[in-house]
Amino acid sequence: MQEEIKSILGESAGLKLKVADLLAEDIEKSAKKIIECYQNGGKILIFGNGGSAADAQHFEAELMHQFEKKRKCLLAIALTTNSSTLSAISNDWSFEQIFERQIEGLATYKDIVVGISTSGNSLNVIKGVEQAKRNGAYTMVLSGKDGGKLNDVADLSLIIPSNNTARIQESHITIIHILCRLIEQTLFPD
């Protein structure tokens, strides 16, 4: 078992080093866009399915509450948490529209919408990002593999170069933590 453990940790660490080389510039660009959004009175809307839904909620919590500093709340909404809204849209319209419909009512030109999909091909995430663009919001996606169809619709894509869902998710949460740190350091200097 120890060899398996070492192998998994080595694979994860190796991928994160690759992400550092490939995505550092785009992660910085993402942080700067989010900082600008907050400075201009906007909010962050985040969504995904399954583990990506959990990552969306994690990101929202770090922004709303705090990451490393006690500071003012930053407005963020995870579109994965309201079971009444999710079940109503799924039942009356379709599961494919659960994010699109919420974005239609919530996103403005001041906001940033973040879609998370390890494959980049989750139809409800794609539809949510497309609606955000119609609303005039700036769109970012966290994905994996080749970025899928989301890469074609988002303003900025952070694509993890892996086909392993678990490793993609581990890199997503690392990027989320980096973004939170950069946002806090800039908006709330000591």
C-alpha positions as CSV (number, residue, x, y, z in Angstrom):
1,M,0.0,0.0,0.0
2,Q,2.8,2.4,0.8
3,E,4.1,2.2,-2.8
4,E,0.6,3.0,-4.1
5,I,0.4,6.0,-1.7
6,K,3.7,7.3,-2.8
7,S,2.8,6.8,-6.5
8,I,-0.5,8.8,-6.1
9,L,1.2,11.6,-4.1
10,G,4.0,11.7,-6.7
11,E,1.6,11.9,-9.6
12,S,-0.4,14.7,-7.8
13,A,2.8,16.7,-7.1
14,G,4.1,16.3,-10.6
15,L,0.9,17.5,-12.1
16,K,0.9,20.6,-9.9
17,L,4.4,21.4,-11.0
18,K,3.3,21.1,-14.6
19,V,0.3,23.4,-13.8
20,A,2.7,25.9,-12.3
21,D,4.7,26.0,-15.5
22,L,1.7,26.1,-17.8
23,L,-0.9,28.2,-15.9
24,A,0.9,30.6,-13.6
25,E,0.2,33.5,-16.0
26,D,-3.5,32.7,-16.4
27,I,-3.9,32.1,-12.6
28,E,-2.5,35.6,-12.1
29,K,-4.8,37.0,-14.7
30,S,-7.7,35.3,-13.0
31,A,-6.8,36.8,-9.6
32,K,-6.5,40.3,-11.1
33,K,-9.9,40.0,-12.8
34,I,-11.5,38.9,-9.6
35,I,-9.8,41.7,-7.6
36,E,-11.0,44.2,-10.3
37,C,-14.5,42.7,-10.1
38,Y,-14.6,43.3,-6.3
39,Q,-13.2,46.8,-6.6
40,N,-16.0,47.6,-9.0
41,G,-18.8,46.3,-6.8
42,G,-19.3,43.0,-8.5
43,K,-19.7,39.5,-7.2
44,I,-18.5,36.0,-8.0
45,L,-21.0,33.3,-9.1
46,I,-19.6,29.7,-9.0
47,F,-21.0,26.3,-10.0
48,G,-20.2,22.8,-11.1
49,N,-21.5,19.2,-10.6
50,G,-20.5,16.5,-8.1
51,G,-17.0,17.1,-6.8
52,S,-16.9,20.4,-8.8
53,A,-20.1,21.5,-6.9
54,A,-18.2,20.9,-3.7
55,D,-15.3,22.9,-5.0
56,A,-17.6,25.7,-6.0
57,Q,-19.0,25.8,-2.4
58,H,-15.5,25.6,-1.0
59,F,-14.4,28.6,-3.1
60,E,-17.6,30.6,-2.1
61,A,-17.0,29.9,1.6
62,E,-13.3,31.1,1.4
63,L,-14.5,34.3,-0.3
64,M,-17.5,35.0,1.9
65,H,-15.9,34.1,5.3
66,Q,-12.1,34.3,5.1
67,F,-9.2,32.4,3.7
68,E,-6.2,33.3,5.8
69,K,-7.1,36.8,7.1
70,K,-10.0,38.1,9.2
71,R,-11.5,40.6,6.9
72,K,-14.6,42.0,5.3
73,C,-16.9,39.6,3.5
74,L,-16.5,39.3,-0.3
75,L,-19.8,38.6,-2.1
76,A,-19.8,35.1,-3.7
77,I,-22.6,32.7,-4.5
78,A,-22.3,29.0,-5.1
79,L,-25.3,28.1,-7.4
80,T,-25.2,24.5,-6.2
81,T,-26.6,25.0,-2.7
82,N,-30.3,25.9,-2.9
83,S,-32.1,22.6,-3.2
84,S,-35.5,24.3,-3.8
85,T,-34.2,26.2,-6.8
86,L,-32.2,23.3,-8.2
87,S,-35.2,20.9,-7.9
88,A,-37.7,23.4,-9.3
89,I,-35.7,24.2,-12.4
90,S,-34.8,20.5,-12.9
91,N,-38.4,19.4,-12.5
92,D,-40.1,22.2,-14.5
93,W,-37.5,22.8,-17.1
94,S,-34.5,20.5,-17.2
95,F,-31.3,19.6,-15.2
96,E,-29.4,21.1,-18.1
97,Q,-30.7,24.5,-17.3
98,I,-30.1,24.7,-13.5
99,F,-27.2,27.1,-13.8
100,E,-28.4,28.9,-16.9
101,R,-31.6,29.9,-15.2
102,Q,-29.9,31.2,-12.0
103,I,-27.3,33.1,-14.0
104,E,-30.1,34.7,-16.0
105,G,-31.4,36.3,-12.9
106,L,-28.2,36.9,-10.9
107,A,-25.3,37.8,-13.2
108,T,-24.6,41.3,-14.3
109,Y,-21.9,43.0,-16.3
110,K,-20.0,43.7,-13.1
111,D,-19.7,40.0,-12.1
112,I,-17.5,37.1,-12.8
113,V,-19.0,33.7,-13.4
114,V,-16.8,30.6,-12.7
115,G,-17.8,27.3,-14.1
116,I,-16.1,24.1,-12.9
117,S,-16.1,20.9,-14.9
118,T,-13.3,18.3,-14.9
119,S,-14.3,17.2,-18.5
120,G,-15.1,20.7,-19.8
121,N,-18.2,19.1,-21.4
122,S,-20.9,19.3,-18.7
123,L,-23.9,20.7,-20.6
124,N,-25.4,22.5,-17.6
125,V,-22.1,24.3,-16.9
126,I,-21.7,25.2,-20.6
127,K,-25.2,26.6,-20.7
128,G,-24.5,28.6,-17.5
129,V,-21.4,30.1,-18.9
130,E,-23.1,30.9,-22.2
131,Q,-25.9,32.7,-20.3
132,A,-23.3,34.6,-18.3
133,K,-21.8,35.9,-21.5
134,R,-25.3,37.0,-22.7
135,N,-25.7,38.9,-19.4
136,G,-22.4,40.6,-20.0
137,A,-20.5,38.9,-17.1
138,Y,-16.8,37.9,-17.5
139,T,-16.5,34.1,-17.6
140,M,-13.8,31.8,-16.2
141,V,-13.7,28.0,-16.2
142,L,-11.7,25.4,-14.4
143,S,-11.5,22.2,-16.4
144,G,-9.3,19.3,-17.3
145,K,-8.3,17.1,-20.2
146,D,-8.4,19.3,-23.3
147,G,-10.8,21.8,-21.8
148,G,-13.8,20.4,-23.7
149,K,-16.5,22.7,-25.1
150,L,-16.2,25.1,-22.2
151,N,-12.8,26.2,-23.5
152,D,-14.6,27.5,-26.6
153,V,-17.2,29.6,-24.7
154,A,-15.3,31.0,-21.7
155,D,-13.3,34.3,-21.6
156,L,-10.5,32.5,-19.6
157,S,-9.9,28.8,-19.2
158,L,-7.7,27.2,-16.6
159,I,-7.3,23.7,-18.1
160,I,-5.5,21.0,-16.0
161,P,-3.5,18.8,-18.4
162,S,-4.6,15.5,-17.1
163,N,-7.3,12.8,-17.8
164,N,-7.4,11.7,-14.2
165,T,-10.5,13.3,-12.5
166,A,-9.1,13.1,-9.0
167,R,-5.8,14.7,-10.0
168,I,-7.8,17.4,-11.9
169,Q,-9.9,18.2,-8.8
170,E,-6.8,18.3,-6.6
171,S,-5.3,20.9,-8.9
172,H,-8.6,22.9,-9.0
173,I,-8.6,23.2,-5.3
174,T,-5.0,24.3,-5.2
175,I,-5.8,27.0,-7.8
176,I,-8.8,28.1,-5.8
177,H,-6.5,28.5,-2.7
178,I,-4.0,30.4,-4.7
179,L,-6.7,32.8,-6.0
180,C,-8.0,33.3,-2.5
181,R,-4.6,34.1,-1.1
182,L,-3.8,36.6,-3.9
183,I,-7.3,38.2,-3.6
184,E,-6.9,38.7,0.2
185,Q,-3.3,40.0,0.0
186,T,-4.3,42.6,-2.6
187,L,-7.7,43.7,-1.2
188,F,-6.8,43.5,2.5
189,P,-3.1,44.4,2.9
190,D,-1.7,44.4,6.4
